[in-house]
Amino acid sequence: MRQIILDTETTGLSTSEKHRIIEIGCVEMFNRRFTGKTFHVYLQPDRPIDEGAVQVHGITSEFLADKPRFAEKAQELMEFLQGAELVIHNASFDVGFLNYELSLLAHNPWQYVETQCSILDTLALARQMNPGQKASLDALCKRYGIDNTHRQFHGALLDAQLLAEVYLAMTGGQVSFLGGEEHDNKVQQAAEIRRISAERPRLPVIAPNEEELSAHAQRLAAIEKSSGGKCLWLALDNKVEQ
């Protein structure tokens, strides 16, 4: 499965007030492993940024003055997202802004993000897994032991990377950002067999008594009966005796 963990930063909270995307960050995973491929861009929104938004992400109009517009990056972005499952925290927000940006294009062959990708909302997933508990990205980092001490401001690529680690922890365990051969070698080294010293004392062998042997035989007979003659233990015993 190809997944793209995606985050955006914007000039404000609502497209109904014509707010725009100013940063997009994406991290690619394939079969729950990081491929090393990312998509990251800052965008000129052609409108002021709300002061409250600047306090959240620290991105200013002056910084964005020479950056490309969404229309210049739309093709590259949509090709990167094409056919993937998007993993987004509070997906309705980011997808809503992406669809708004697409709607402003003079030529939009993609229509909506949902027609190009499937979408998984980690906010909804977190609330389902832990009802009544905080489900912000910072709260999830703390819950799953993800280091986010370097996150002084929200940033699309940084938040996508943190969300990727949170998502993996939420859904069955983390995978190293290293990926590839280096990661495989480390896993192999960690799993190497540790040899037992030949000087180690022999383990005692405790033989079953008659009562235990009788109980064991009765148990196997019951399994043989309930399985219609398919008790593997008895079959192995018979094979050994033959």
Stockholm file with secondary structure:
# STOCKHOLM 1.0

chainA/1-242         MRQIILDTETTGLSTSEKHRIIEIGCVEMFNRRFTGKTFHVYLQPDRPIDEGAVQVHGITSEFLADKPRFAEKAQELMEFLQGAELVIHNASFDVGFLNYELSLLAHNPWQYVETQCSILDTLALARQMNPGQKASLDALCKRYGIDNTHRQFHGALLDAQLLAEVYLAMTGGQVSFLGGEEHDNKVQQAAEIRRISAERPRLPVIAPNEEELSAHAQRLAAIEKSSGGKCLWLALDNKVEQ
#=GR chainA/1-242 SS CEEEEEEEEESSSCGGGTCCEEEEEEEEEETTEEEEEEEEEECCCSSCCCHHHHHHHCCCHHHHTTSCCHHHHHHHHHHHHTTCEEEETTHHHHHHHHHHHHHTCSSCTTCCGGGTCEEEEHHHHHHHHSTTSCCSHHHHHHHTTCCCTTCSSCCHHHHHHHHHHHHHHHTTCCCCSSCHHHHHHHHHHHTCCCCCCTTSCCCCCCCCCHHHHHHHHHHHHHHHHHTTSCCHHHHHHHHHHC
#=GC SS_cons         CEEEEEEEEESSSCGGGTCCEEEEEEEEEETTEEEEEEEEEECCCSSCCCHHHHHHHCCCHHHHTTSCCHHHHHHHHHHHHTTCEEEETTHHHHHHHHHHHHHTCSSCTTCCGGGTCEEEEHHHHHHHHSTTSCCSHHHHHHHTTCCCTTCSSCCHHHHHHHHHHHHHHHTTCCCCSSCHHHHHHHHHHHTCCCCCCTTSCCCCCCCCCHHHHHHHHHHHHHHHHHTTSCCHHHHHHHHHHC
//
